[in-house]
Amino acid sequence: MPLGLIVSSLGRAMRRKRASSLDILSSKRAPRDYYKGKNCKPTGFHTRKGGYVIVDEKLPRFVVPDLTDFKLKPYVSQCARDLTASTTSSTTAESTENKS
């Protein structure tokens, strides 16, 4: 095989654009033992005998403010009435009456 043919085929291979899906490394395109995970932080470590030790410093801590005198309730009813539509329609009716 002539040297020019080999060089030209290598040049074409280097110029070929890669698809964007090839840049993303997933478990389908990686080796068999590759595990990508869900971007979660580990809460401990694995021991030599197959156990798992949870480290207290790695556990998430949630800071919740004191809501004793808070006016809003955390529950929203499924059959809540739409008050904004009724109030806007009544105000537009009043504004049209005032203009005439």
LINLINCOR-V140491 format. One record per backbone hydrogen bond with DSSP energy under -1.0 kcal/mol. NH is the residue of the N-H (numbers start at 1). CO is the residue of the C=O. Records with the same first field share a line. If there is no record, write none. Layout:
# LINLINCOR-V140491
NH: CO, CO
This chain:
# LINLINCOR-V140491
6: 2
7: 3
8: 4
9: 5
10: 6
11: 7
12: 8
13: 9
14: 10
15: 11
16: 12
22: 19
34: 31
45: 53
47: 51
50: 47
53: 45
55: 43
58: 55
83: 81
87: 83
88: 84
89: 85
90: 86
91: 87
92: 88
93: 89
94: 90
95: 91
96: 92
97: 93
98: 94
99: 95
100: 96
